[in-house]
Amino acid sequence: PRSTPKPSSAASDVYKRQGYNICEATLTQMRIAGGGYTPESEPFTCAGLYHELGLTQLPHMGTDAAGADAQAVVRGDRTVVRSILFNATQNATQHGDGRVEVRTSLVGALLRIRVVNPPGRAHAKLRALLDGETDLIAARLSHDTLRNAGTGTAMSSFWCLPDIRQSAEAIGATVRLLVHDDVAFELTLSVEREPPPTPPPTPPPRRRVRAPRILAARHPAPPP
């Protein structure tokens, strides 16, 4: 019998992270659904979130983690942003048919993250169900409506959209899922920009200290 190839260490690491991310996203959504959630503020970079979610290591996922906007340090609710991004990228992977692109834009204190996927097999049904609307989140279609229309997959029927909307509202962010020729998820929120680290002070130039000259002692000439 053929032996099943073992996943590479990088792939294994991504799978382990995915299990952790599922648990963290679920617990975060439960805290928010319970009411009275207080947004937190801590420094983070989008590039760091992309790496933690395994997006930079997945072959079907493209990110701009090396870009200046993704590398910028901002302050905001890192846990909720990460939870929203995890659900959005999972949706894009399940419903799109091809490479998913994650892009970052930081203008002043406004952060926008876009997750774009090409159309999947049920794209035409989804557009027909929206009936001229473009934002699937704003349409607030029920899970049963989406499932019965045949717009889902064996793994997903956009079940997490209400959770994404509720999480975004809890931190004062806005989310859209725009259905055009492709599908683009957008998360927009205000953040505080962290000042760049202050470089250490430049030490003063070192002065050259000349070694003292040692003069040979002069002795009187011996008598003849």
Residue pairs with C-beta under 8 A, 6 or more apart in sequence:
7 15
10 57
11 57
13 54
13 57
14 54
14 57
14 58
17 52
17 53
17 54
18 54
21 52
21 53
21 54
21 82
21 86
22 86
24 79
24 82
24 83
24 86
25 82
25 83
25 86
25 87
28 79
28 80
28 83
28 167
29 83
29 163
29 166
29 167
31 37
32 80
32 166
32 167
32 170
33 163
33 166
37 170
39 77
39 80
39 170
39 171
39 172
40 77
40 78
40 79
40 80
41 75
41 76
41 77
41 192
42 75
42 76
42 77
42 78
43 73
43 74
43 75
43 78
43 194
44 73
44 74
44 75
44 76
44 78
44 81
45 70
45 71
45 72
45 73
45 74
46 65
46 69
46 70
46 72
46 104
46 111
46 113
47 63
47 65
47 66
47 67
47 70
47 71
49 78
49 81
49 82
49 85
50 56
50 63
50 65
50 70
50 102
51 65
52 82
53 82
53 85
53 86
53 89
55 61
55 63
55 65
55 89
55 102
56 63
56 65
60 93
60 98
60 99
60 100
61 89
61 93
61 99
61 100
61 101
61 102
62 99
62 100
62 101
62 102
63 70
63 101
63 102
63 103
64 70
64 102
64 103
64 104
65 71
67 104
69 104
69 105
69 106
70 104
72 106
72 193
72 194
73 193
73 194
74 106
74 111
74 191
74 192
74 193
74 194
75 191
75 192
75 193
75 194
76 111
76 171
76 189
76 190
76 191
76 192
77 171
80 167
80 170
80 171
81 113
81 171
81 173
81 187
81 189
83 167
84 164
84 167
84 168
84 173
84 175
84 187
85 113
85 115
85 187
87 160
87 163
87 164
88 115
88 164
88 185
88 187
89 100
89 102
89 115
90 156
90 160
91 156
91 158
91 160
91 161
91 177
91 185
92 100
92 115
92 116
92 117
92 183
92 185
93 100
93 117
94 153
94 155
94 156
95 117
95 120
95 122
95 152
95 153
95 156
95 158
95 183
96 117
96 118
96 119
96 120
96 183
97 117
97 118
97 119
97 120
97 121
98 117
98 118
99 117
99 118
100 115
100 116
100 117
101 114
101 115
101 116
101 117
102 113
102 114
102 115
102 116
103 113
103 114
103 116
104 111
104 112
104 113
105 111
105 112
105 113
105 114
106 112
106 191
106 193
108 193
109 190
109 191
109 192
109 193
110 188
110 189
110 190
110 191
111 188
111 189
111 190
111 191
112 186
112 187
112 188
113 186
113 187
114 184
114 185
114 186
115 184
115 185
116 182
116 183
116 184
116 185
117 182
117 183
118 182
118 183
119 181
119 182
119 183
120 153
122 150
122 151
122 152
122 153
123 179
123 183
125 149
125 150
125 151
126 136
126 149
126 151
126 179
127 179
129 141
129 145
129 146
129 149
129 151
130 136
130 139
130 179
133 139
134 178
134 179
134 180
135 176
135 177
135 178
135 179
136 158
136 161
136 177
136 178
136 179
137 161
137 164
137 165
137 175
137 176
137 177
138 176
143 157
143 158
143 159
143 162
146 152
146 157
146 158
147 157
151 157
151 158
152 158
161 177
164 175
165 175
168 174
168 175
168 187
168 189
171 189
172 189
172 190
173 187
173 188
173 189
174 186
174 187
174 188
174 189
175 185
175 186
175 187
175 188
176 184
176 185
176 186
177 183
177 184
177 185
177 186
178 184
178 185
178 186
